[in-house]
Amino acid sequence: MTLRSPEYVVRPVQPDEIDSAAELLALAGTQDATAFSSILHAFEDQVRAGAPKAYLMGALVAVAPDGTLAGAALAGPVAASHWAKDVVRNAGLTAEQREIFPEILAEMTDLGVHPDHRRRGVGRQLVAEVHRWAGKAGYRGMVWFFPTYRADALAFHEAAAPVTTKPGKRIQFRVDDLDIARDLSDGGLRAAFAPVRRGVKVGWDVEGNMIVVNLWPETMPTT
């Protein structure tokens, strides 16, 4: 799908744009452009091997009127993240639950906008398109994490997300009587969450931690 605005077009990255998209993703500060380029080339290899592109996602780019790339976002199933693998492994889920979890929660891992194109709605367009992709791919929710040490990033993500964790508080995904939680008490990161499917809701416990409920489909095994 291509998202159009009066100035920018948001669409999937093309193979010949991978290195340029990687430079934009590196602006997020989590990895360098070489690492992102390797990730995106690996994604293209998986697609060529027959993996479902809608499920894997990969990168979206925002294209400026002059044809240059103005921004990029990287997203996919949450289990591709190291934090998710560790958290899910230790959450007490059954093997079947662990297998299904990646199919219900998407994660936007990185987002970068070129300085020349900031404050023009490019980042919001990228977030909105990732959310639309997550719905089409069958996910039930979308999560991402953002740094607290950058004032510009903090303000953007607080404005772009439907709901964010409070500083130093964790995010929990309720599964029956179990919680898949990521501890953010060190204060370096905060979490943003966007429901994708109707019925998925966000609440708060007495300590101020975010709790996501109804993320699990009704057919999800719990024993």
TORPA-4810 file (N, C-alpha, C, O; in nm, 3 decimals):
<nodes>
NODE_1_0.085_-0.120_0.000_0.000_0.000_0.000_0.088_0.125_0.000_0.194_0.128_0.063_M
NODE_2_0.044_0.226_-0.070_0.116_0.354_-0.074_0.031_0.462_-0.008_-0.084_0.481_-0.046_T
NODE_3_0.087_0.531_0.087_0.018_0.640_0.156_0.067_0.771_0.097_0.187_0.798_0.092_L
NODE_4_-0.029_0.853_0.051_0.007_0.980_-0.011_-0.036_1.098_0.076_-0.137_1.093_0.145_R
NODE_5_0.044_1.203_0.071_0.010_1.328_0.135_0.036_1.438_0.031_0.086_1.409_-0.078_S
NODE_6_0.003_1.563_0.063_0.032_1.669_-0.034_0.180_1.678_-0.071_0.213_1.729_-0.178_P
NODE_7_0.269_1.629_0.014_0.411_1.644_-0.015_0.486_1.512_-0.026_0.575_1.499_-0.109_E
NODE_8_0.451_1.415_0.057_0.531_1.293_0.067_0.448_1.169_0.032_0.326_1.167_0.048_Y
NODE_9_0.517_1.068_-0.017_0.457_0.938_-0.045_0.528_0.835_0.042_0.651_0.827_0.041_V
NODE_10_0.452_0.756_0.117_0.508_0.651_0.202_0.479_0.517_0.136_0.364_0.486_0.103_V
NODE_11_0.582_0.437_0.117_0.569_0.308_0.049_0.681_0.214_0.095_0.774_0.258_0.162_R
NODE_12_0.673_0.086_0.059_0.781_-0.006_0.093_0.911_0.031_0.022_0.910_0.083_-0.089_P
NODE_13_1.021_0.005_0.088_1.152_0.033_0.030_1.175_-0.057_-0.090_1.134_-0.173_-0.090_V
NODE_14_1.242_-0.005_-0.193_1.279_-0.084_-0.309_1.423_-0.134_-0.291_1.503_-0.071_-0.222_Q
NODE_15_1.455_-0.248_-0.353_1.591_-0.305_-0.334_1.704_-0.207_-0.360_1.804_-0.208_-0.290_P
NODE_16_1.688_-0.120_-0.462_1.797_-0.027_-0.492_1.802_0.093_-0.397_1.888_0.179_-0.411_D
NODE_17_1.709_0.098_-0.302_1.706_0.208_-0.205_1.754_0.164_-0.067_1.755_0.244_0.027_E
NODE_18_1.792_0.039_-0.054_1.823_-0.017_0.079_1.932_0.061_0.150_1.917_0.094_0.268_I
NODE_19_2.040_0.092_0.082_2.150_0.161_0.150_2.108_0.302_0.195_2.146_0.347_0.303_D
NODE_20_2.029_0.371_0.112_1.981_0.504_0.150_1.885_0.496_0.268_1.890_0.579_0.358_S
NODE_21_1.797_0.394_0.268_1.705_0.375_0.379_1.782_0.342_0.506_1.745_0.386_0.615_A
NODE_22_1.888_0.264_0.493_1.969_0.228_0.609_2.032_0.351_0.673_2.042_0.360_0.795_A
NODE_23_2.075_0.447_0.590_2.131_0.571_0.644_2.027_0.647_0.726_2.059_0.705_0.830_E
NODE_24_1.902_0.647_0.681_1.795_0.715_0.754_1.763_0.641_0.884_1.745_0.704_0.988_L
NODE_25_1.756_0.509_0.879_1.727_0.431_1.000_1.837_0.450_1.104_1.810_0.446_1.224_L
NODE_26_1.961_0.469_1.059_2.072_0.489_1.152_2.055_0.616_1.234_2.116_0.630_1.340_A
NODE_27_1.972_0.710_1.187_1.947_0.831_1.263_1.875_0.802_1.394_1.879_0.883_1.486_L
NODE_28_1.809_0.684_1.402_1.742_0.645_1.526_1.843_0.619_1.637_1.809_0.625_1.755_A
NODE_29_1.968_0.588_1.599_2.074_0.573_1.698_2.089_0.436_1.760_2.168_0.420_1.853_G
NODE_30_2.016_0.336_1.711_2.027_0.203_1.772_2.135_0.119_1.706_2.198_0.037_1.772_T
NODE_31_2.157_0.138_1.576_2.259_0.066_1.502_2.313_0.157_1.393_2.254_0.261_1.363_Q
NODE_32_2.426_0.117_1.334_2.479_0.198_1.226_2.419_0.156_1.093_2.347_0.056_1.085_D
NODE_33_2.447_0.233_0.988_2.387_0.208_0.858_2.426_0.073_0.801_2.346_0.009_0.733_A
NODE_34_2.547_0.028_0.828_2.591_-0.102_0.778_2.505_-0.214_0.835_2.466_-0.306_0.763_T
NODE_35_2.475_-0.206_0.964_2.392_-0.309_1.027_2.251_-0.307_0.969_2.194_-0.413_0.941_A
NODE_36_2.195_-0.188_0.952_2.060_-0.179_0.895_2.057_-0.230_0.752_1.962_-0.296_0.711_F
NODE_37_2.160_-0.201_0.675_2.166_-0.250_0.537_2.166_-0.402_0.534_2.100_-0.462_0.449_S
NODE_38_2.238_-0.463_0.626_2.241_-0.610_0.634_2.103_-0.665_0.668_2.060_-0.766_0.612_S
NODE_39_2.033_-0.599_0.762_1.899_-0.642_0.801_1.804_-0.636_0.681_1.729_-0.730_0.657_I
NODE_40_1.808_-0.527_0.606_1.716_-0.509_0.495_1.748_-0.604_0.379_1.657_-0.653_0.313_L
NODE_41_1.875_-0.629_0.355_1.911_-0.727_0.252_1.867_-0.867_0.294_1.823_-0.946_0.210_H
NODE_42_1.880_-0.899_0.422_1.835_-1.030_0.471_1.685_-1.045_0.454_1.635_-1.153_0.421_A
NODE_43_1.611_-0.935_0.476_1.467_-0.938_0.456_1.433_-0.969_0.311_1.346_-1.051_0.283_F
NODE_44_1.501_-0.904_0.218_1.476_-0.930_0.076_1.509_-1.074_0.041_1.440_-1.135_-0.040_E
NODE_45_1.613_-1.129_0.103_1.648_-1.270_0.079_1.536_-1.362_0.128_1.504_-1.461_0.062_D
NODE_46_1.476_-1.329_0.244_1.366_-1.410_0.296_1.245_-1.404_0.205_1.178_-1.505_0.182_Q
NODE_47_1.217_-1.287_0.152_1.104_-1.272_0.060_1.127_-1.354_-0.066_1.037_-1.423_-0.114_V
NODE_48_1.248_-1.346_-0.119_1.279_-1.424_-0.240_1.271_-1.573_-0.214_1.241_-1.652_-0.304_R
NODE_49_1.297_-1.613_-0.088_1.290_-1.755_-0.052_1.147_-1.802_-0.030_1.123_-1.921_-0.006_A
NODE_50_1.051_-1.709_-0.036_0.911_-1.749_-0.024_0.843_-1.710_0.105_0.726_-1.745_0.124_G
NODE_51_0.911_-1.639_0.195_0.847_-1.597_0.320_0.740_-1.492_0.289_0.758_-1.412_0.197_A
NODE_52_0.629_-1.491_0.364_0.522_-1.393_0.337_0.566_-1.251_0.371_0.593_-1.220_0.487_P
NODE_53_0.572_-1.166_0.270_0.621_-1.030_0.289_0.533_-0.950_0.383_0.583_-0.870_0.462_K
NODE_54_0.401_-0.971_0.377_0.310_-0.896_0.464_0.337_-0.924_0.610_0.322_-0.835_0.695_A
NODE_55_0.376_-1.048_0.642_0.401_-1.084_0.781_0.535_-1.029_0.828_0.546_-0.980_0.940_Y
NODE_56_0.637_-1.036_0.742_0.772_-0.993_0.781_0.785_-0.841_0.788_0.858_-0.789_0.872_L
NODE_57_0.716_-0.771_0.700_0.718_-0.626_0.687_0.848_-0.576_0.628_0.860_-0.568_0.506_M
NODE_58_0.948_-0.540_0.709_1.068_-0.477_0.658_1.063_-0.326_0.675_1.021_-0.277_0.780_G
NODE_59_1.103_-0.252_0.572_1.114_-0.106_0.584_1.014_-0.034_0.494_0.985_-0.078_0.383_A
NODE_60_0.964_0.077_0.546_0.887_0.173_0.468_0.972_0.298_0.453_1.053_0.330_0.540_L
NODE_61_0.953_0.367_0.342_1.024_0.494_0.322_0.924_0.603_0.288_0.820_0.578_0.228_V
NODE_62_0.958_0.725_0.327_0.882_0.843_0.290_0.960_0.915_0.181_1.076_0.951_0.201_A
NODE_63_0.897_0.934_0.067_0.963_0.994_-0.049_0.918_1.139_-0.064_0.798_1.168_-0.069_V
NODE_64_1.015_1.230_-0.072_0.987_1.373_-0.087_0.945_1.403_-0.231_0.965_1.321_-0.320_A
NODE_65_0.888_1.521_-0.253_0.845_1.558_-0.388_0.956_1.552_-0.493_0.929_1.526_-0.611_P
NODE_66_1.080_1.575_-0.451_1.190_1.571_-0.547_1.246_1.431_-0.569_1.344_1.413_-0.641_D
NODE_67_1.182_1.330_-0.505_1.223_1.192_-0.524_1.324_1.140_-0.424_1.354_1.021_-0.425_G
NODE_68_1.377_1.224_-0.338_1.472_1.179_-0.236_1.398_1.113_-0.121_1.280_1.140_-0.097_T
NODE_69_1.469_1.027_-0.049_1.410_0.961_0.068_1.420_1.055_0.188_1.529_1.101_0.223_L
NODE_70_1.306_1.082_0.250_1.301_1.175_0.362_1.300_1.105_0.497_1.339_1.164_0.598_A
NODE_71_1.254_0.981_0.500_1.246_0.909_0.628_1.225_0.761_0.602_1.194_0.720_0.491_G
NODE_72_1.243_0.682_0.708_1.226_0.537_0.697_1.184_0.480_0.832_1.218_0.533_0.938_A
NODE_73_1.110_0.371_0.826_1.069_0.299_0.946_1.090_0.151_0.923_1.069_0.101_0.812_A
NODE_74_1.131_0.080_1.028_1.155_-0.064_1.021_1.061_-0.132_1.119_1.053_-0.092_1.236_L
NODE_75_0.990_-0.235_1.074_0.893_-0.302_1.159_0.882_-0.449_1.122_0.923_-0.491_1.014_A
NODE_76_0.827_-0.528_1.215_0.808_-0.669_1.190_0.748_-0.738_1.311_0.706_-0.670_1.404_G
NODE_77_0.744_-0.870_1.312_0.690_-0.943_1.428_0.775_-0.920_1.551_0.897_-0.918_1.543_P
NODE_78_0.710_-0.904_1.664_0.781_-0.866_1.786_0.886_-0.969_1.825_0.988_-0.932_1.883_V
NODE_79_0.865_-1.095_1.795_0.959_-1.198_1.838_1.094_-1.187_1.769_1.189_-1.255_1.809_A
NODE_80_1.104_-1.103_1.665_1.234_-1.083_1.602_1.328_-1.003_1.691_1.449_-1.001_1.666_A
NODE_81_1.274_-0.937_1.793_1.354_-0.855_1.883_1.418_-0.939_1.993_1.359_-1.035_2.042_S
NODE_82_1.540_-0.901_2.029_1.609_-0.975_2.135_1.534_-0.965_2.267_1.524_-1.063_2.340_H
NODE_83_1.478_-0.846_2.298_1.407_-0.831_2.426_1.287_-0.923_2.430_1.258_-0.982_2.534_W
NODE_84_1.217_-0.936_2.319_1.096_-1.019_2.317_1.131_-1.166_2.334_1.062_-1.239_2.405_A
NODE_85_1.238_-1.208_2.270_1.279_-1.348_2.283_1.310_-1.381_2.429_1.268_-1.485_2.480_K
NODE_86_1.382_-1.292_2.496_1.417_-1.316_2.636_1.295_-1.311_2.726_1.278_-1.396_2.813_D
NODE_87_1.209_-1.210_2.704_1.091_-1.194_2.789_0.995_-1.311_2.773_0.947_-1.367_2.871_V
NODE_88_0.967_-1.347_2.648_0.872_-1.455_2.622_0.926_-1.588_2.676_0.851_-1.669_2.729_V
NODE_89_1.056_-1.609_2.662_1.116_-1.733_2.708_1.099_-1.750_2.859_1.085_-1.863_2.908_R
NODE_90_1.098_-1.640_2.933_1.093_-1.647_3.079_0.955_-1.614_3.136_0.941_-1.597_3.257_N
NODE_91_0.854_-1.606_3.052_0.722_-1.563_3.098_0.634_-1.678_3.145_0.525_-1.655_3.196_A
NODE_92_0.679_-1.802_3.129_0.599_-1.915_3.172_0.496_-1.960_3.071_0.404_-2.034_3.104_G
NODE_93_0.510_-1.915_2.945_0.415_-1.955_2.842_0.443_-2.097_2.796_0.555_-2.146_2.806_L
NODE_94_0.340_-2.163_2.746_0.359_-2.296_2.689_0.427_-2.282_2.554_0.437_-2.171_2.500_T
NODE_95_0.476_-2.392_2.500_0.542_-2.389_2.370_0.446_-2.338_2.263_0.488_-2.264_2.174_A
NODE_96_0.319_-2.376_2.269_0.222_-2.332_2.170_0.196_-2.182_2.182_0.180_-2.113_2.081_E
NODE_97_0.190_-2.133_2.304_0.171_-1.989_2.325_0.289_-1.910_2.269_0.271_-1.807_2.205_Q
NODE_98_0.410_-1.960_2.295_0.529_-1.891_2.245_0.531_-1.887_2.093_0.580_-1.791_2.033_R
NODE_99_0.479_-1.992_2.031_0.476_-1.997_1.885_0.376_-1.897_1.828_0.401_-1.838_1.722_E
NODE_100_0.265_-1.876_1.896_0.160_-1.788_1.845_0.190_-1.641_1.874_0.147_-1.554_1.798_I
NODE_101_0.261_-1.611_1.981_0.282_-1.473_2.024_0.333_-1.382_1.912_0.284_-1.270_1.900_F
NODE_102_0.430_-1.426_1.829_0.477_-1.336_1.722_0.369_-1.299_1.622_0.383_-1.200_1.551_P
NODE_103_0.261_-1.378_1.615_0.157_-1.354_1.516_0.056_-1.248_1.561_-0.029_-1.207_1.482_E
NODE_104_0.065_-1.203_1.686_-0.037_-1.110_1.736_0.019_-0.973_1.771_-0.058_-0.878_1.787_I
NODE_105_0.151_-0.960_1.783_0.209_-0.832_1.823_0.319_-0.792_1.726_0.416_-0.866_1.706_L
NODE_106_0.304_-0.673_1.667_0.406_-0.618_1.577_0.489_-0.516_1.653_0.442_-0.454_1.749_A
NODE_107_0.612_-0.499_1.609_0.698_-0.397_1.670_0.762_-0.310_1.562_0.818_-0.361_1.465_E
NODE_108_0.753_-0.180_1.580_0.830_-0.087_1.500_0.962_-0.067_1.574_0.965_-0.005_1.681_M
NODE_109_1.069_-0.117_1.518_1.196_-0.117_1.591_1.275_0.011_1.573_1.349_0.052_1.664_T
NODE_110_1.261_0.076_1.457_1.341_0.196_1.433_1.266_0.290_1.339_1.190_0.247_1.253_D
NODE_111_1.288_0.419_1.358_1.229_0.522_1.273_1.326_0.639_1.267_1.374_0.688_1.369_L
NODE_112_1.354_0.684_1.145_1.444_0.797_1.127_1.394_0.891_1.020_1.347_0.846_0.916_G
NODE_113_1.404_1.021_1.044_1.365_1.124_0.947_1.484_1.216_0.926_1.546_1.262_1.022_V
NODE_114_1.515_1.244_0.800_1.626_1.332_0.770_1.600_1.470_0.832_1.486_1.518_0.828_H
NODE_115_1.703_1.535_0.888_1.682_1.666_0.952_1.615_1.770_0.863_1.541_1.855_0.912_P
NODE_116_1.640_1.762_0.732_1.579_1.860_0.641_1.428_1.842_0.626_1.360_1.931_0.574_D
NODE_117_1.377_1.728_0.671_1.234_1.699_0.650_1.157_1.683_0.782_1.043_1.637_0.782_H
NODE_118_1.219_1.719_0.891_1.150_1.706_1.020_1.048_1.818_1.038_1.055_1.923_0.975_R
NODE_119_0.953_1.792_1.128_0.844_1.885_1.158_0.753_1.909_1.037_0.695_2.017_1.022_R
NODE_120_0.743_1.808_0.953_0.654_1.817_0.837_0.554_1.701_0.835_0.485_1.680_0.735_R
NODE_121_0.547_1.626_0.943_0.453_1.515_0.951_0.502_1.385_0.892_0.426_1.289_0.882_G
NODE_122_0.629_1.380_0.854_0.683_1.259_0.791_0.683_1.142_0.890_0.642_1.031_0.856_V
NODE_123_0.730_1.167_1.011_0.734_1.061_1.111_0.596_1.006_1.143_0.578_0.885_1.156_G
NODE_124_0.499_1.095_1.156_0.362_1.052_1.184_0.306_0.968_1.069_0.236_0.870_1.092_R
NODE_125_0.337_1.006_0.946_0.292_0.927_0.831_0.350_0.786_0.835_0.280_0.689_0.806_Q
NODE_126_0.478_0.775_0.870_0.542_0.644_0.878_0.479_0.559_0.988_0.452_0.441_0.966_L
NODE_127_0.455_0.619_1.105_0.390_0.545_1.214_0.251_0.498_1.171_0.213_0.384_1.196_V
NODE_128_0.176_0.586_1.106_0.039_0.552_1.063_0.040_0.438_0.962_-0.047_0.351_0.964_A
NODE_129_0.139_0.438_0.873_0.143_0.333_0.771_0.186_0.200_0.832_0.135_0.096_0.791_E
NODE_130_0.278_0.200_0.930_0.312_0.077_0.999_0.188_0.020_1.069_0.165_-0.101_1.068_V
NODE_131_0.110_0.108_1.131_-0.012_0.064_1.199_-0.109_0.001_1.099_-0.170_-0.101_1.129_H
NODE_132_-0.125_0.061_0.982_-0.213_0.006_0.880_-0.163_-0.130_0.832_-0.241_-0.223_0.812_R
NODE_133_-0.030_-0.138_0.812_0.027_-0.267_0.772_-0.001_-0.374_0.876_-0.037_-0.486_0.842_W
NODE_134_0.016_-0.340_1.004_-0.006_-0.438_1.111_-0.149_-0.492_1.107_-0.171_-0.611_1.128_A
NODE_135_-0.245_-0.405_1.079_-0.382_-0.450_1.070_-0.404_-0.544_0.952_-0.470_-0.647_0.966_G
NODE_136_-0.348_-0.510_0.836_-0.364_-0.594_0.719_-0.295_-0.728_0.736_-0.341_-0.829_0.682_K
NODE_137_-0.186_-0.731_0.810_-0.110_-0.854_0.830_-0.172_-0.942_0.939_-0.125_-1.054_0.960_A
NODE_138_-0.275_-0.894_1.008_-0.344_-0.975_1.107_-0.297_-0.960_1.250_-0.339_-1.036_1.337_G
NODE_139_-0.209_-0.863_1.276_-0.165_-0.841_1.414_-0.277_-0.777_1.496_-0.369_-0.717_1.442_Y
NODE_140_-0.267_-0.791_1.627_-0.369_-0.737_1.715_-0.323_-0.611_1.788_-0.405_-0.535_1.839_R
NODE_141_-0.193_-0.588_1.792_-0.138_-0.469_1.856_-0.003_-0.435_1.799_0.061_-0.517_1.733_G
NODE_142_0.041_-0.313_1.825_0.170_-0.263_1.775_0.242_-0.192_1.890_0.182_-0.111_1.960_M
NODE_143_0.369_-0.225_1.907_0.447_-0.165_2.015_0.576_-0.108_1.959_0.628_-0.157_1.858_V
NODE_144_0.628_-0.006_2.022_0.762_0.040_1.992_0.820_0.109_2.115_0.748_0.150_2.206_W
NODE_145_0.952_0.120_2.117_1.025_0.176_2.231_1.106_0.295_2.183_1.160_0.294_2.072_F
NODE_146_1.115_0.396_2.265_1.185_0.517_2.225_1.270_0.571_2.340_1.236_0.551_2.456_F
NODE_147_1.380_0.640_2.308_1.472_0.687_2.411_1.417_0.809_2.484_1.343_0.890_2.428_P
NODE_148_1.454_0.820_2.610_1.411_0.935_2.690_1.516_1.045_2.695_1.488_1.155_2.741_T
NODE_149_1.638_1.015_2.649_1.746_1.113_2.662_1.747_1.216_2.549_1.822_1.313_2.556_Y
NODE_150_1.665_1.196_2.446_1.658_1.292_2.336_1.524_1.365_2.343_1.419_1.304_2.322_R
NODE_151_1.529_1.492_2.372_1.405_1.568_2.391_1.320_1.571_2.266_1.197_1.565_2.274_A
NODE_152_1.383_1.578_2.148_1.306_1.583_2.024_1.232_1.452_1.999_1.115_1.452_1.961_D
NODE_153_1.301_1.340_2.022_1.239_1.209_2.003_1.128_1.186_2.105_1.023_1.132_2.072_A
NODE_154_1.152_1.227_2.227_1.053_1.208_2.333_0.924_1.282_2.299_0.816_1.225_2.310_L
NODE_155_0.935_1.406_2.257_0.816_1.484_2.223_0.742_1.423_2.104_0.619_1.419_2.103_A
NODE_156_0.818_1.377_2.004_0.753_1.318_1.887_0.675_1.193_1.923_0.558_1.181_1.886_F
NODE_157_0.737_1.100_1.994_0.671_0.973_2.022_0.553_0.991_2.117_0.452_0.921_2.104_H
NODE_158_0.563_1.082_2.212_0.449_1.109_2.299_0.330_1.161_2.218_0.215_1.131_2.250_E
NODE_159_0.359_1.239_2.114_0.251_1.293_2.032_0.199_1.192_1.931_0.080_1.192_1.899_A
NODE_160_0.287_1.104_1.880_0.248_1.012_1.773_0.178_0.887_1.824_0.102_0.824_1.751_A
NODE_161_0.202_0.849_1.949_0.147_0.724_2.002_0.012_0.746_2.069_-0.009_0.849_2.134_A
NODE_162_-0.080_0.651_2.055_-0.206_0.661_2.128_-0.185_0.661_2.280_-0.256_0.731_2.352_P
NODE_163_-0.087_0.583_2.327_-0.061_0.575_2.470_0.085_0.537_2.491_0.139_0.456_2.415_V
NODE_164_0.148_0.593_2.594_0.287_0.561_2.626_0.299_0.528_2.774_0.218_0.571_2.856_T
NODE_165_0.402_0.451_2.806_0.428_0.420_2.946_0.473_0.546_3.019_0.527_0.639_2.959_T
NODE_166_0.451_0.545_3.148_0.503_0.652_3.232_0.653_0.629_3.254_0.698_0.515_3.249_K
NODE_167_0.730_0.734_3.278_0.874_0.718_3.296_0.908_0.615_3.403_0.854_0.618_3.514_P
NODE_168_0.998_0.523_3.368_1.044_0.424_3.463_0.949_0.310_3.490_0.978_0.225_3.575_G
NODE_169_0.838_0.304_3.419_0.738_0.199_3.440_0.741_0.097_3.327_0.780_0.130_3.214_K
NODE_170_0.701_-0.025_3.356_0.707_-0.132_3.257_0.578_-0.142_3.177_0.475_-0.084_3.211_R
NODE_171_0.587_-0.219_3.067_0.471_-0.254_2.987_0.447_-0.403_3.002_0.542_-0.482_2.997_I
NODE_172_0.322_-0.443_3.020_0.286_-0.582_3.041_0.176_-0.622_2.943_0.081_-0.548_2.919_Q
NODE_173_0.191_-0.742_2.887_0.089_-0.799_2.800_0.025_-0.915_2.875_0.089_-1.019_2.895_F
NODE_174_-0.099_-0.900_2.914_-0.166_-0.997_2.999_-0.210_-1.118_2.918_-0.281_-1.105_2.818_R
NODE_175_-0.169_-1.237_2.962_-0.208_-1.363_2.901_-0.264_-1.452_3.011_-0.189_-1.510_3.089_V
NODE_176_-0.398_-1.461_3.016_-0.461_-1.537_3.124_-0.411_-1.480_3.256_-0.434_-1.363_3.284_D
NODE_177_-0.342_-1.560_3.339_-0.292_-1.509_3.465_-0.141_-1.482_3.459_-0.076_-1.468_3.562_D
NODE_178_-0.087_-1.475_3.338_0.056_-1.449_3.319_0.074_-1.311_3.258_-0.016_-1.259_3.192_L
NODE_179_0.190_-1.252_3.280_0.224_-1.124_3.219_0.355_-1.138_3.141_0.455_-1.184_3.195_D
NODE_180_0.352_-1.097_3.014_0.475_-1.081_2.938_0.513_-0.935_2.954_0.446_-0.847_2.899_I
NODE_181_0.617_-0.908_3.027_0.649_-0.771_3.065_0.790_-0.734_3.023_0.880_-0.818_3.021_A
NODE_182_0.808_-0.608_2.989_0.942_-0.554_2.970_0.966_-0.448_3.074_0.892_-0.350_3.085_R
NODE_183_1.072_-0.468_3.151_1.107_-0.375_3.258_1.179_-0.254_3.199_1.282_-0.268_3.133_D
NODE_184_1.125_-0.136_3.222_1.186_-0.012_3.173_1.225_0.080_3.288_1.232_0.202_3.273_L
NODE_185_1.252_0.018_3.404_1.277_0.097_3.525_1.408_0.174_3.521_1.426_0.267_3.601_S
NODE_186_1.500_0.138_3.430_1.626_0.214_3.424_1.607_0.353_3.365_1.697_0.436_3.371_D
NODE_187_1.490_0.378_3.307_1.458_0.511_3.259_1.512_0.548_3.123_1.484_0.657_3.073_G
NODE_188_1.589_0.458_3.059_1.647_0.491_2.930_1.551_0.483_2.814_1.568_0.551_2.713_G
NODE_189_1.447_0.400_2.830_1.348_0.382_2.726_1.208_0.393_2.783_1.185_0.368_2.902_L
NODE_190_1.115_0.430_2.698_0.973_0.421_2.730_0.905_0.345_2.616_0.959_0.336_2.506_R
NODE_191_0.787_0.293_2.643_0.715_0.213_2.544_0.593_0.288_2.495_0.528_0.361_2.570_A
NODE_192_0.562_0.269_2.367_0.440_0.320_2.307_0.359_0.201_2.257_0.416_0.102_2.210_A
NODE_193_0.227_0.211_2.268_0.143_0.100_2.223_0.024_0.154_2.146_-0.033_0.257_2.180_F
NODE_194_-0.012_0.082_2.039_-0.130_0.117_1.960_-0.212_-0.008_1.936_-0.164_-0.101_1.871_A
NODE_195_-0.336_-0.014_1.985_-0.423_-0.128_1.952_-0.445_-0.133_1.801_-0.456_-0.030_1.735_P
NODE_196_-0.450_-0.252_1.748_-0.478_-0.271_1.606_-0.617_-0.332_1.587_-0.693_-0.289_1.500_V
NODE_197_-0.650_-0.432_1.669_-0.780_-0.497_1.660_-0.876_-0.441_1.764_-0.836_-0.403_1.874_R
NODE_198_-1.002_-0.436_1.727_-1.105_-0.389_1.820_-1.109_-0.481_1.941_-1.099_-0.603_1.927_R
NODE_199_-1.124_-0.424_2.058_-1.132_-0.501_2.181_-1.003_-0.505_2.259_-1.004_-0.532_2.379_G
NODE_200_-0.889_-0.477_2.193_-0.761_-0.469_2.263_-0.758_-0.339_2.341_-0.780_-0.232_2.284_V
NODE_201_-0.731_-0.347_2.470_-0.741_-0.229_2.556_-0.615_-0.212_2.641_-0.539_-0.306_2.662_K
NODE_202_-0.596_-0.090_2.687_-0.482_-0.056_2.772_-0.533_-0.008_2.907_-0.624_0.075_2.914_V
NODE_203_-0.473_-0.061_3.013_-0.506_-0.016_3.148_-0.379_0.006_3.228_-0.268_-0.004_3.174_G
NODE_204_-0.396_0.037_3.357_-0.282_0.067_3.442_-0.300_-0.003_3.575_-0.411_-0.009_3.628_W
NODE_205_-0.190_-0.057_3.631_-0.200_-0.116_3.763_-0.176_-0.009_3.869_-0.156_0.108_3.837_D
NODE_206_-0.179_-0.050_3.996_-0.170_0.048_4.104_-0.033_0.115_4.110_-0.019_0.222_4.169_V
NODE_207_0.067_0.053_4.049_0.201_0.111_4.048_0.226_0.199_3.926_0.334_0.256_3.912_E
NODE_208_0.127_0.212_3.839_0.142_0.296_3.722_0.200_0.227_3.601_0.237_0.294_3.505_G
NODE_209_0.211_0.092_3.603_0.260_0.019_3.488_0.148_-0.002_3.386_0.032_-0.021_3.424_N
NODE_210_0.182_0.001_3.258_0.084_-0.021_3.153_0.053_-0.169_3.141_0.144_-0.252_3.144_M
NODE_211_-0.075_-0.203_3.129_-0.118_-0.341_3.110_-0.205_-0.347_2.984_-0.307_-0.279_2.975_I
NODE_212_-0.163_-0.428_2.889_-0.239_-0.448_2.765_-0.321_-0.575_2.781_-0.267_-0.683_2.806_V
NODE_213_-0.452_-0.563_2.766_-0.541_-0.679_2.781_-0.615_-0.706_2.651_-0.626_-0.620_2.563_V
NODE_214_-0.665_-0.828_2.642_-0.738_-0.875_2.523_-0.651_-0.880_2.399_-0.701_-0.882_2.287_N
NODE_215_-0.519_-0.882_2.419_-0.430_-0.896_2.304_-0.437_-1.037_2.248_-0.425_-1.058_2.128_L
NODE_216_-0.455_-1.133_2.338_-0.464_-1.272_2.298_-0.598_-1.298_2.229_-0.701_-1.257_2.282_W
NODE_217_-0.601_-1.365_2.114_-0.729_-1.401_2.053_-0.801_-1.503_2.139_-0.739_-1.573_2.219_P
NODE_218_-0.932_-1.513_2.121_-1.011_-1.605_2.202_-0.968_-1.749_2.184_-0.985_-1.830_2.275_E
NODE_219_-0.912_-1.782_2.069_-0.869_-1.918_2.043_-0.729_-1.947_2.095_-0.678_-2.058_2.079_T
NODE_220_-0.666_-1.848_2.159_-0.530_-1.865_2.208_-0.526_-1.968_2.320_-0.601_-1.956_2.416_M
NODE_221_-0.440_-2.070_2.310_-0.429_-2.168_2.419_-0.371_-2.105_2.544_-0.279_-2.024_2.536_P
NODE_222_-0.425_-2.141_2.661_-0.378_-2.084_2.787_-0.334_-2.190_2.885_-0.301_-2.157_2.999_T
NODE_223_-0.331_-2.315_2.846_-0.285_-2.419_2.936_-0.186_-2.509_2.865_-0.134_-2.604_2.924_T
</nodes>
